[in-house]
Amino acid sequence: MKPNSSLKAPAENDAFSEFMRNASDSERERVIMKAIDESIADQRKIIERSEQLRRRRAAANGADSA
């Protein structure tokens, strides 16, 4: 049976796991909080784009029914 080469983690994952094992609690918290903040910002952008699209569609449908 051929070994599955996809089980080996990429170098980036190795670096990240090494950081998580060796970093201080405050360093890990800083990195995790930054990731959370960036995720929240990305989600807010998606919500805003969705609301803009909804408003445009509503305005277009209102113009169609006039």
PQR file of N, CA, C, O and H, with PARSE charges and radii, in Angstrom:
ATOM      1  N   MET A   1       0.841  -1.182   0.000 -0.4000 1.5000
ATOM      2  CA  MET A   1       0.000   0.000   0.000 -0.0000 2.0000
ATOM      3  C   MET A   1       0.887   1.246   0.000  0.5500 1.7000
ATOM      4  O   MET A   1       1.866   1.313   0.743 -0.5500 1.4000
ATOM      5  N   LYS A   2       0.550   2.216  -0.819 -0.4000 1.5000
ATOM      6  CA  LYS A   2       1.331   3.447  -0.951 -0.0000 2.0000
ATOM      7  C   LYS A   2       1.024   4.395   0.216  0.5500 1.7000
ATOM      8  O   LYS A   2      -0.147   4.635   0.512 -0.5500 1.4000
ATOM      9  H   LYS A   2      -0.245   2.162  -1.423  0.4000 1.0000
ATOM     10  N   PRO A   3       2.044   4.934   0.881 -0.5600 1.5000
ATOM     11  CA  PRO A   3       1.784   5.873   1.982  0.2800 2.0000
ATOM     12  C   PRO A   3       1.147   7.148   1.461  0.5500 1.7000
ATOM     13  O   PRO A   3       1.424   7.581   0.342 -0.5500 1.4000
ATOM     14  N   ASN A   4       0.307   7.737   2.266 -0.4000 1.5000
ATOM     15  CA  ASN A   4      -0.394   8.956   1.888 -0.0000 2.0000
ATOM     16  C   ASN A   4       0.497  10.159   2.201  0.5500 1.7000
ATOM     17  O   ASN A   4       0.691  10.513   3.364 -0.5500 1.4000
ATOM     18  H   ASN A   4       0.082   7.386   3.175  0.4000 1.0000
ATOM     19  N   SER A   5       1.034  10.781   1.152 -0.4000 1.5000
ATOM     20  CA  SER A   5       1.945  11.909   1.339 -0.0000 2.0000
ATOM     21  C   SER A   5       1.213  13.172   1.781  0.5500 1.7000
ATOM     22  O   SER A   5       1.854  14.111   2.254 -0.5500 1.4000
ATOM     23  H   SER A   5       0.877  10.493   0.207  0.4000 1.0000
ATOM     24  N   SER A   6      -0.102  13.221   1.640 -0.4000 1.5000
ATOM     25  CA  SER A   6      -0.847  14.421   2.031 -0.0000 2.0000
ATOM     26  C   SER A   6      -0.983  14.537   3.547  0.5500 1.7000
ATOM     27  O   SER A   6      -1.473  15.554   4.037 -0.5500 1.4000
ATOM     28  H   SER A   6      -0.622  12.459   1.256  0.4000 1.0000
ATOM     29  N   LEU A   7      -0.567  13.532   4.294 -0.4000 1.5000
ATOM     30  CA  LEU A   7      -0.650  13.614   5.745 -0.0000 2.0000
ATOM     31  C   LEU A   7       0.418  14.528   6.333  0.5500 1.7000
ATOM     32  O   LEU A   7       0.272  15.003   7.460 -0.5500 1.4000
ATOM     33  H   LEU A   7      -0.169  12.706   3.896  0.4000 1.0000
ATOM     34  N   LYS A   8       1.486  14.778   5.588 -0.4000 1.5000
ATOM     35  CA  LYS A   8       2.545  15.654   6.083 -0.0000 2.0000
ATOM     36  C   LYS A   8       2.061  17.101   5.996  0.5500 1.7000
ATOM     37  O   LYS A   8       1.572  17.543   4.956 -0.5500 1.4000
ATOM     38  H   LYS A   8       1.605  14.392   4.673  0.4000 1.0000
ATOM     39  N   ALA A   9       2.202  17.819   7.086 -0.4000 1.5000
ATOM     40  CA  ALA A   9       1.734  19.210   7.137 -0.0000 2.0000
ATOM     41  C   ALA A   9       2.684  20.112   6.365  0.5500 1.7000
ATOM     42  O   ALA A   9       3.892  19.875   6.363 -0.5500 1.4000
ATOM     43  H   ALA A   9       2.599  17.461   7.931  0.4000 1.0000
ATOM     44  N   PRO A  10       2.155  21.151   5.706 -0.5600 1.5000
ATOM     45  CA  PRO A  10       3.012  22.130   5.030  0.2800 2.0000
ATOM     46  C   PRO A  10       3.893  22.868   6.038  0.5500 1.7000
ATOM     47  O   PRO A  10       3.609  22.873   7.236 -0.5500 1.4000
ATOM     48  N   ALA A  11       4.946  23.479   5.551 -0.4000 1.5000
ATOM     49  CA  ALA A  11       5.898  24.186   6.413 -0.0000 2.0000
ATOM     50  C   ALA A  11       5.215  25.286   7.223  0.5500 1.7000
ATOM     51  O   ALA A  11       5.582  25.516   8.375 -0.5500 1.4000
ATOM     52  H   ALA A  11       5.178  23.475   4.578  0.4000 1.0000
ATOM     53  N   GLU A  12       4.219  25.976   6.635 -0.4000 1.5000
ATOM     54  CA  GLU A  12       3.530  27.037   7.355 -0.0000 2.0000
ATOM     55  C   GLU A  12       2.835  26.476   8.587  0.5500 1.7000
ATOM     56  O   GLU A  12       2.868  27.079   9.660 -0.5500 1.4000
ATOM     57  H   GLU A  12       3.920  25.789   5.699  0.4000 1.0000
ATOM     58  N   ASN A  13       2.213  25.328   8.425 -0.4000 1.5000
ATOM     59  CA  ASN A  13       1.533  24.719   9.564 -0.0000 2.0000
ATOM     60  C   ASN A  13       2.546  24.307  10.629  0.5500 1.7000
ATOM     61  O   ASN A  13       2.271  24.425  11.824 -0.5500 1.4000
ATOM     62  H   ASN A  13       2.186  24.839   7.554  0.4000 1.0000
ATOM     63  N   ASP A  14       3.700  23.829  10.210 -0.4000 1.5000
ATOM     64  CA  ASP A  14       4.740  23.473  11.163 -0.0000 2.0000
ATOM     65  C   ASP A  14       5.186  24.696  11.945  0.5500 1.7000
ATOM     66  O   ASP A  14       5.360  24.622  13.162 -0.5500 1.4000
ATOM     67  H   ASP A  14       3.923  23.733   9.239  0.4000 1.0000
ATOM     68  N   ALA A  15       5.371  25.814  11.268 -0.4000 1.5000
ATOM     69  CA  ALA A  15       5.800  27.042  11.929 -0.0000 2.0000
ATOM     70  C   ALA A  15       4.724  27.524  12.898  0.5500 1.7000
ATOM     71  O   ALA A  15       5.028  27.967  14.005 -0.5500 1.4000
ATOM     72  H   ALA A  15       5.229  25.874  10.280  0.4000 1.0000
ATOM     73  N   PHE A  16       3.485  27.437  12.478 -0.4000 1.5000
ATOM     74  CA  PHE A  16       2.392  27.876  13.345 -0.0000 2.0000
ATOM     75  C   PHE A  16       2.280  26.981  14.575  0.5500 1.7000
ATOM     76  O   PHE A  16       2.133  27.473  15.694 -0.5500 1.4000
ATOM     77  H   PHE A  16       3.238  27.077  11.579  0.4000 1.0000
ATOM     78  N   SER A  17       2.351  25.674  14.370 -0.4000 1.5000
ATOM     79  CA  SER A  17       2.245  24.778  15.522 -0.0000 2.0000
ATOM     80  C   SER A  17       3.433  24.958  16.459  0.5500 1.7000
ATOM     81  O   SER A  17       3.283  24.858  17.676 -0.5500 1.4000
ATOM     82  H   SER A  17       2.471  25.275  13.461  0.4000 1.0000
ATOM     83  N   GLU A  18       4.604  25.221  15.904 -0.4000 1.5000
ATOM     84  CA  GLU A  18       5.767  25.489  16.749 -0.0000 2.0000
ATOM     85  C   GLU A  18       5.559  26.767  17.558  0.5500 1.7000
ATOM     86  O   GLU A  18       5.869  26.819  18.748 -0.5500 1.4000
ATOM     87  H   GLU A  18       4.726  25.302  14.915  0.4000 1.0000
ATOM     88  N   PHE A  19       5.028  27.798  16.895 -0.4000 1.5000
ATOM     89  CA  PHE A  19       4.736  29.040  17.605 -0.0000 2.0000
ATOM     90  C   PHE A  19       3.746  28.786  18.741  0.5500 1.7000
ATOM     91  O   PHE A  19       3.953  29.256  19.860 -0.5500 1.4000
ATOM     92  H   PHE A  19       4.775  27.756  15.928  0.4000 1.0000
ATOM     93  N   MET A  20       2.676  28.049  18.461 -0.4000 1.5000
ATOM     94  CA  MET A  20       1.660  27.799  19.478 -0.0000 2.0000
ATOM     95  C   MET A  20       2.225  27.000  20.656  0.5500 1.7000
ATOM     96  O   MET A  20       1.801  27.192  21.795 -0.5500 1.4000
ATOM     97  H   MET A  20       2.507  27.668  17.553  0.4000 1.0000
ATOM     98  N   ARG A  21       3.164  26.122  20.388 -0.4000 1.5000
ATOM     99  CA  ARG A  21       3.770  25.341  21.468 -0.0000 2.0000
ATOM    100  C   ARG A  21       4.749  26.168  22.291  0.5500 1.7000
ATOM    101  O   ARG A  21       4.849  25.977  23.503 -0.5500 1.4000
ATOM    102  H   ARG A  21       3.509  25.966  19.463  0.4000 1.0000
ATOM    103  N   ASN A  22       5.473  27.083  21.652 -0.4000 1.5000
ATOM    104  CA  ASN A  22       6.585  27.758  22.309 -0.0000 2.0000
ATOM    105  C   ASN A  22       6.316  29.198  22.725  0.5500 1.7000
ATOM    106  O   ASN A  22       7.067  29.746  23.532 -0.5500 1.4000
ATOM    107  H   ASN A  22       5.392  27.238  20.668  0.4000 1.0000
ATOM    108  N   ALA A  23       5.290  29.813  22.212 -0.4000 1.5000
ATOM    109  CA  ALA A  23       5.024  31.226  22.516 -0.0000 2.0000
ATOM    110  C   ALA A  23       4.493  31.370  23.936  0.5500 1.7000
ATOM    111  O   ALA A  23       3.906  30.449  24.504 -0.5500 1.4000
ATOM    112  H   ALA A  23       4.680  29.367  21.557  0.4000 1.0000
ATOM    113  N   SER A  24       4.717  32.539  24.478 -0.4000 1.5000
ATOM    114  CA  SER A  24       4.169  32.824  25.808 -0.0000 2.0000
ATOM    115  C   SER A  24       2.649  32.972  25.695  0.5500 1.7000
ATOM    116  O   SER A  24       2.105  33.161  24.607 -0.5500 1.4000
ATOM    117  H   SER A  24       5.194  33.287  24.017  0.4000 1.0000
ATOM    118  N   ASP A  25       1.996  32.884  26.823 -0.4000 1.5000
ATOM    119  CA  ASP A  25       0.542  33.037  26.833 -0.0000 2.0000
ATOM    120  C   ASP A  25       0.134  34.380  26.237  0.5500 1.7000
ATOM    121  O   ASP A  25      -0.833  34.459  25.480 -0.5500 1.4000
ATOM    122  H   ASP A  25       2.438  32.730  27.707  0.4000 1.0000
ATOM    123  N   SER A  26       0.871  35.439  26.580 -0.4000 1.5000
ATOM    124  CA  SER A  26       0.503  36.764  26.066 -0.0000 2.0000
ATOM    125  C   SER A  26       0.718  36.858  24.555  0.5500 1.7000
ATOM    126  O   SER A  26      -0.062  37.512  23.863 -0.5500 1.4000
ATOM    127  H   SER A  26       1.656  35.375  27.195  0.4000 1.0000
ATOM    128  N   GLU A  27       1.763  36.214  24.036 -0.4000 1.5000
ATOM    129  CA  GLU A  27       1.984  36.214  22.576 -0.0000 2.0000
ATOM    130  C   GLU A  27       0.873  35.449  21.869  0.5500 1.7000
ATOM    131  O   GLU A  27       0.357  35.906  20.849 -0.5500 1.4000
ATOM    132  H   GLU A  27       2.397  35.682  24.598  0.4000 1.0000
ATOM    133  N   ARG A  28       0.503  34.295  22.400 -0.4000 1.5000
ATOM    134  CA  ARG A  28      -0.581  33.520  21.785 -0.0000 2.0000
ATOM    135  C   ARG A  28      -1.884  34.304  21.819  0.5500 1.7000
ATOM    136  O   ARG A  28      -2.626  34.337  20.837 -0.5500 1.4000
ATOM    137  H   ARG A  28       0.922  33.924  23.229  0.4000 1.0000
ATOM    138  N   GLU A  29      -2.155  34.935  22.955 -0.4000 1.5000
ATOM    139  CA  GLU A  29      -3.387  35.718  23.067 -0.0000 2.0000
ATOM    140  C   GLU A  29      -3.390  36.868  22.062  0.5500 1.7000
ATOM    141  O   GLU A  29      -4.416  37.137  21.437 -0.5500 1.4000
ATOM    142  H   GLU A  29      -1.553  34.908  23.752  0.4000 1.0000
ATOM    143  N   ARG A  30      -2.256  37.547  21.901 -0.4000 1.5000
ATOM    144  CA  ARG A  30      -2.165  38.660  20.945 -0.0000 2.0000
ATOM    145  C   ARG A  30      -2.457  38.184  19.527  0.5500 1.7000
ATOM    146  O   ARG A  30      -3.204  38.833  18.794 -0.5500 1.4000
ATOM    147  H   ARG A  30      -1.423  37.328  22.408  0.4000 1.0000
ATOM    148  N   VAL A  31      -1.870  37.052  19.137 -0.4000 1.5000
ATOM    149  CA  VAL A  31      -2.074  36.528  17.783 -0.0000 2.0000
ATOM    150  C   VAL A  31      -3.522  36.091  17.584  0.5500 1.7000
ATOM    151  O   VAL A  31      -4.124  36.375  16.548 -0.5500 1.4000
ATOM    152  H   VAL A  31      -1.263  36.525  19.732  0.4000 1.0000
ATOM    153  N   ILE A  32      -4.072  35.411  18.563 -0.4000 1.5000
ATOM    154  CA  ILE A  32      -5.451  34.935  18.450 -0.0000 2.0000
ATOM    155  C   ILE A  32      -6.414  36.111  18.414  0.5500 1.7000
ATOM    156  O   ILE A  32      -7.361  36.104  17.628 -0.5500 1.4000
ATOM    157  H   ILE A  32      -3.583  35.181  19.405  0.4000 1.0000
ATOM    158  N   MET A  33      -6.191  37.125  19.252 -0.4000 1.5000
ATOM    159  CA  MET A  33      -7.069  38.290  19.255 -0.0000 2.0000
ATOM    160  C   MET A  33      -6.989  39.053  17.930  0.5500 1.7000
ATOM    161  O   MET A  33      -7.998  39.566  17.446 -0.5500 1.4000
ATOM    162  H   MET A  33      -5.421  37.130  19.891  0.4000 1.0000
ATOM    163  N   LYS A  34      -5.796  39.126  17.349 -0.4000 1.5000
ATOM    164  CA  LYS A  34      -5.658  39.787  16.045 -0.0000 2.0000
ATOM    165  C   LYS A  34      -6.443  39.021  14.980  0.5500 1.7000
ATOM    166  O   LYS A  34      -7.117  39.625  14.146 -0.5500 1.4000
ATOM    167  H   LYS A  34      -4.976  38.709  17.742  0.4000 1.0000
ATOM    168  N   ALA A  35      -6.355  37.701  15.012 -0.4000 1.5000
ATOM    169  CA  ALA A  35      -7.102  36.882  14.046 -0.0000 2.0000
ATOM    170  C   ALA A  35      -8.602  37.071  14.230  0.5500 1.7000
ATOM    171  O   ALA A  35      -9.344  37.167  13.253 -0.5500 1.4000
ATOM    172  H   ALA A  35      -5.808  37.210  15.689  0.4000 1.0000
ATOM    173  N   ILE A  36      -9.042  37.124  15.470 -0.4000 1.5000
ATOM    174  CA  ILE A  36     -10.469  37.337  15.745 -0.0000 2.0000
ATOM    175  C   ILE A  36     -10.904  38.707  15.245  0.5500 1.7000
ATOM    176  O   ILE A  36     -11.940  38.822  14.590 -0.5500 1.4000
ATOM    177  H   ILE A  36      -8.439  37.046  16.264  0.4000 1.0000
ATOM    178  N   ASP A  37     -10.125  39.752  15.544 -0.4000 1.5000
ATOM    179  CA  ASP A  37     -10.472  41.103  15.104 -0.0000 2.0000
ATOM    180  C   ASP A  37     -10.551  41.198  13.586  0.5500 1.7000
ATOM    181  O   ASP A  37     -11.459  41.830  13.047 -0.5500 1.4000
ATOM    182  H   ASP A  37      -9.284  39.658  16.076  0.4000 1.0000
ATOM    183  N   GLU A  38      -9.594  40.566  12.890 -0.4000 1.5000
ATOM    184  CA  GLU A  38      -9.605  40.599  11.426 -0.0000 2.0000
ATOM    185  C   GLU A  38     -10.801  39.823  10.875  0.5500 1.7000
ATOM    186  O   GLU A  38     -11.399  40.224   9.877 -0.5500 1.4000
ATOM    187  H   GLU A  38      -8.856  40.053  13.327  0.4000 1.0000
ATOM    188  N   SER A  39     -11.142  38.731  11.516 -0.4000 1.5000
ATOM    189  CA  SER A  39     -12.299  37.950  11.092 -0.0000 2.0000
ATOM    190  C   SER A  39     -13.586  38.752  11.253  0.5500 1.7000
ATOM    191  O   SER A  39     -14.442  38.752  10.369 -0.5500 1.4000
ATOM    192  H   SER A  39     -10.657  38.405  12.328  0.4000 1.0000
ATOM    193  N   ILE A  40     -13.712  39.429  12.382 -0.4000 1.5000
ATOM    194  CA  ILE A  40     -14.895  40.267  12.618 -0.0000 2.0000
ATOM    195  C   ILE A  40     -14.979  41.376  11.573  0.5500 1.7000
ATOM    196  O   ILE A  40     -16.058  41.657  11.050 -0.5500 1.4000
ATOM    197  H   ILE A  40     -13.016  39.429  13.100  0.4000 1.0000
ATOM    198  N   ALA A  41     -13.849  42.003  11.268 -0.4000 1.5000
ATOM    199  CA  ALA A  41     -13.839  43.073  10.256 -0.0000 2.0000
ATOM    200  C   ALA A  41     -14.253  42.527   8.892  0.5500 1.7000
ATOM    201  O   ALA A  41     -15.025  43.162   8.174 -0.5500 1.4000
ATOM    202  H   ALA A  41     -12.973  41.775  11.692  0.4000 1.0000
ATOM    203  N   ASP A  42     -13.740  41.350   8.538 -0.4000 1.5000
ATOM    204  CA  ASP A  42     -14.120  40.726   7.264 -0.0000 2.0000
ATOM    205  C   ASP A  42     -15.612  40.423   7.235  0.5500 1.7000
ATOM    206  O   ASP A  42     -16.269  40.649   6.219 -0.5500 1.4000
ATOM    207  H   ASP A  42     -13.113  40.834   9.122  0.4000 1.0000
ATOM    208  N   GLN A  43     -16.150  39.916   8.331 -0.4000 1.5000
ATOM    209  CA  GLN A  43     -17.581  39.596   8.395 -0.0000 2.0000
ATOM    210  C   GLN A  43     -18.419  40.863   8.268  0.5500 1.7000
ATOM    211  O   GLN A  43     -19.455  40.859   7.604 -0.5500 1.4000
ATOM    212  H   GLN A  43     -15.617  39.732   9.157  0.4000 1.0000
ATOM    213  N   ARG A  44     -17.976  41.945   8.901 -0.4000 1.5000
ATOM    214  CA  ARG A  44     -18.711  43.217   8.791 -0.0000 2.0000
ATOM    215  C   ARG A  44     -18.730  43.720   7.354  0.5500 1.7000
ATOM    216  O   ARG A  44     -19.742  44.248   6.893 -0.5500 1.4000
ATOM    217  H   ARG A  44     -17.134  41.948   9.440  0.4000 1.0000
ATOM    218  N   LYS A  45     -17.602  43.557   6.636 -0.4000 1.5000
ATOM    219  CA  LYS A  45     -17.554  43.965   5.228 -0.0000 2.0000
ATOM    220  C   LYS A  45     -18.539  43.151   4.409  0.5500 1.7000
ATOM    221  O   LYS A  45     -19.235  43.696   3.551 -0.5500 1.4000
ATOM    222  H   LYS A  45     -16.780  43.128   7.011  0.4000 1.0000
ATOM    223  N   ILE A  46     -18.605  41.855   4.664 -0.4000 1.5000
ATOM    224  CA  ILE A  46     -19.527  40.982   3.933 -0.0000 2.0000
ATOM    225  C   ILE A  46     -20.967  41.388   4.221  0.5500 1.7000
ATOM    226  O   ILE A  46     -21.784  41.454   3.303 -0.5500 1.4000
ATOM    227  H   ILE A  46     -18.040  41.412   5.361  0.4000 1.0000
ATOM    228  N   ILE A  47     -21.289  41.662   5.483 -0.4000 1.5000
ATOM    229  CA  ILE A  47     -22.643  42.078   5.845 -0.0000 2.0000
ATOM    230  C   ILE A  47     -22.992  43.394   5.173  0.5500 1.7000
ATOM    231  O   ILE A  47     -24.096  43.550   4.651 -0.5500 1.4000
ATOM    232  H   ILE A  47     -20.625  41.609   6.229  0.4000 1.0000
ATOM    233  N   GLU A  48     -22.064  44.340   5.180 -0.4000 1.5000
ATOM    234  CA  GLU A  48     -22.324  45.635   4.546 -0.0000 2.0000
ATOM    235  C   GLU A  48     -22.555  45.469   3.045  0.5500 1.7000
ATOM    236  O   GLU A  48     -23.472  46.073   2.487 -0.5500 1.4000
ATOM    237  H   GLU A  48     -21.168  44.213   5.603  0.4000 1.0000
ATOM    238  N   ARG A  49     -21.726  44.654   2.388 -0.4000 1.5000
ATOM    239  CA  ARG A  49     -21.930  44.412   0.949 -0.0000 2.0000
ATOM    240  C   ARG A  49     -23.285  43.769   0.695  0.5500 1.7000
ATOM    241  O   ARG A  49     -23.963  44.110  -0.274 -0.5500 1.4000
ATOM    242  H   ARG A  49     -20.981  44.163   2.841  0.4000 1.0000
ATOM    243  N   SER A  50     -23.677  42.852   1.549 -0.4000 1.5000
ATOM    244  CA  SER A  50     -24.971  42.193   1.404 -0.0000 2.0000
ATOM    245  C   SER A  50     -26.109  43.189   1.567  0.5500 1.7000
ATOM    246  O   SER A  50     -27.079  43.162   0.809 -0.5500 1.4000
ATOM    247  H   SER A  50     -23.125  42.575   2.336  0.4000 1.0000
ATOM    248  N   GLU A  51     -25.989  44.065   2.554 -0.4000 1.5000
ATOM    249  CA  GLU A  51     -27.026  45.086   2.765 -0.0000 2.0000
ATOM    250  C   GLU A  51     -27.099  46.052   1.587  0.5500 1.7000
ATOM    251  O   GLU A  51     -28.189  46.457   1.184 -0.5500 1.4000
ATOM    252  H   GLU A  51     -25.201  44.086   3.169  0.4000 1.0000
ATOM    253  N   GLN A  52     -25.944  46.423   1.032 -0.4000 1.5000
ATOM    254  CA  GLN A  52     -25.943  47.294  -0.146 -0.0000 2.0000
ATOM    255  C   GLN A  52     -26.641  46.621  -1.316  0.5500 1.7000
ATOM    256  O   GLN A  52     -27.436  47.249  -2.015 -0.5500 1.4000
ATOM    257  H   GLN A  52     -25.058  46.093   1.359  0.4000 1.0000
ATOM    258  N   LEU A  53     -26.347  45.346  -1.530 -0.4000 1.5000
ATOM    259  CA  LEU A  53     -26.983  44.598  -2.621 -0.0000 2.0000
ATOM    260  C   LEU A  53     -28.492  44.497  -2.398  0.5500 1.7000
ATOM    261  O   LEU A  53     -29.272  44.649  -3.338 -0.5500 1.4000
ATOM    262  H   LEU A  53     -25.701  44.835  -0.963  0.4000 1.0000
ATOM    263  N   ARG A  54     -28.898  44.242  -1.156 -0.4000 1.5000
ATOM    264  CA  ARG A  54     -30.319  44.147  -0.844 -0.0000 2.0000
ATOM    265  C   ARG A  54     -31.013  45.484  -1.111  0.5500 1.7000
ATOM    266  O   ARG A  54     -32.109  45.521  -1.671 -0.5500 1.4000
ATOM    267  H   ARG A  54     -28.264  44.118  -0.393  0.4000 1.0000
ATOM    268  N   ARG A  55     -30.357  46.592  -0.701 -0.4000 1.5000
ATOM    269  CA  ARG A  55     -30.952  47.917  -0.943 -0.0000 2.0000
ATOM    270  C   ARG A  55     -31.064  48.206  -2.443  0.5500 1.7000
ATOM    271  O   ARG A  55     -32.066  48.754  -2.903 -0.5500 1.4000
ATOM    272  H   ARG A  55     -29.467  46.562  -0.246  0.4000 1.0000
ATOM    273  N   ARG A  56     -30.027  47.834  -3.201 -0.4000 1.5000
ATOM    274  CA  ARG A  56     -30.079  48.064  -4.656 -0.0000 2.0000
ATOM    275  C   ARG A  56     -31.190  47.254  -5.300  0.5500 1.7000
ATOM    276  O   ARG A  56     -31.914  47.747  -6.164 -0.5500 1.4000
ATOM    277  H   ARG A  56     -29.213  47.389  -2.828  0.4000 1.0000
ATOM    278  N   ARG A  57     -31.318  46.001  -4.868 -0.4000 1.5000
ATOM    279  CA  ARG A  57     -32.384  45.149  -5.431 -0.0000 2.0000
ATOM    280  C   ARG A  57     -33.752  45.697  -5.063  0.5500 1.7000
ATOM    281  O   ARG A  57     -34.661  45.712  -5.892 -0.5500 1.4000
ATOM    282  H   ARG A  57     -30.729  45.600  -4.166  0.4000 1.0000
ATOM    283  N   ALA A  58     -33.902  46.148  -3.818 -0.4000 1.5000
ATOM    284  CA  ALA A  58     -35.190  46.711  -3.383 -0.0000 2.0000
ATOM    285  C   ALA A  58     -35.514  47.965  -4.193  0.5500 1.7000
ATOM    286  O   ALA A  58     -36.657  48.170  -4.600 -0.5500 1.4000
ATOM    287  H   ALA A  58     -33.163  46.136  -3.145  0.4000 1.0000
ATOM    288  N   ALA A  59     -34.508  48.797  -4.421 -0.4000 1.5000
ATOM    289  CA  ALA A  59     -34.731  50.023  -5.196 -0.0000 2.0000
ATOM    290  C   ALA A  59     -35.073  49.678  -6.636  0.5500 1.7000
ATOM    291  O   ALA A  59     -35.935  50.319  -7.237 -0.5500 1.4000
ATOM    292  H   ALA A  59     -33.579  48.631  -4.090  0.4000 1.0000
ATOM    293  N   ALA A  60     -34.411  48.677  -7.197 -0.4000 1.5000
ATOM    294  CA  ALA A  60     -34.698  48.275  -8.577 -0.0000 2.0000
ATOM    295  C   ALA A  60     -36.100  47.692  -8.676  0.5500 1.7000
ATOM    296  O   ALA A  60     -36.812  47.965  -9.642 -0.5500 1.4000
ATOM    297  H   ALA A  60     -33.711  48.156  -6.709  0.4000 1.0000
ATOM    298  N   ASN A  61     -36.502  46.907  -7.710 -0.4000 1.5000
ATOM    299  CA  ASN A  61     -37.843  46.327  -7.722 -0.0000 2.0000
ATOM    300  C   ASN A  61     -38.898  47.406  -7.510  0.5500 1.7000
ATOM    301  O   ASN A  61     -39.995  47.326  -8.064 -0.5500 1.4000
ATOM    302  H   ASN A  61     -35.924  46.685  -6.925  0.4000 1.0000
ATOM    303  N   GLY A  62     -38.569  48.405  -6.715 -0.4000 1.5000
ATOM    304  CA  GLY A  62     -39.512  49.519  -6.511 -0.0000 2.0000
ATOM    305  C   GLY A  62     -39.674  50.314  -7.789  0.5500 1.7000
ATOM    306  O   GLY A  62     -40.776  50.765  -8.101 -0.5500 1.4000
ATOM    307  H   GLY A  62     -37.679  48.470  -6.265  0.4000 1.0000
ATOM    308  N   ALA A  63     -38.598  50.494  -8.533 -0.4000 1.5000
ATOM    309  CA  ALA A  63     -38.667  51.242  -9.800 -0.0000 2.0000
ATOM    310  C   ALA A  63     -39.446  50.437 -10.838  0.5500 1.7000
ATOM    311  O   ALA A  63     -40.140  51.014 -11.676 -0.5500 1.4000
ATOM    312  H   ALA A  63     -37.703  50.128  -8.279  0.4000 1.0000
ATOM    313  N   ASP A  64     -39.334  49.102 -10.787 -0.4000 1.5000
ATOM    314  CA  ASP A  64     -40.054  48.258 -11.730 -0.0000 2.0000
ATOM    315  C   ASP A  64     -41.558  48.305 -11.499  0.5500 1.7000
ATOM    316  O   ASP A  64     -42.339  48.234 -12.448 -0.5500 1.4000
ATOM    317  H   ASP A  64     -38.771  48.634 -10.107  0.4000 1.0000
ATOM    318  N   SER A  65     -41.963  48.423 -10.240 -0.4000 1.5000
ATOM    319  CA  SER A  65     -43.387  48.380  -9.936 -0.0000 2.0000
ATOM    320  C   SER A  65     -44.062  49.744 -10.039  0.5500 1.7000
ATOM    321  O   SER A  65     -45.283  49.850  -9.920 -0.5500 1.4000
ATOM    322  H   SER A  65     -41.329  48.480  -9.469  0.4000 1.0000
ATOM    323  N   ALA A  66     -43.268  50.778 -10.259 -0.4000 1.5000
ATOM    324  CA  ALA A  66     -43.834  52.143 -10.338 -0.0000 2.0000
ATOM    325  C   ALA A  66     -44.450  52.407 -11.682  0.5500 1.7000
ATOM    326  O   ALA A  66     -44.969  53.498 -11.920 -0.5500 1.4000
ATOM    327  H   ALA A  66     -42.277  50.691 -10.356  0.4000 1.0000
TER
END
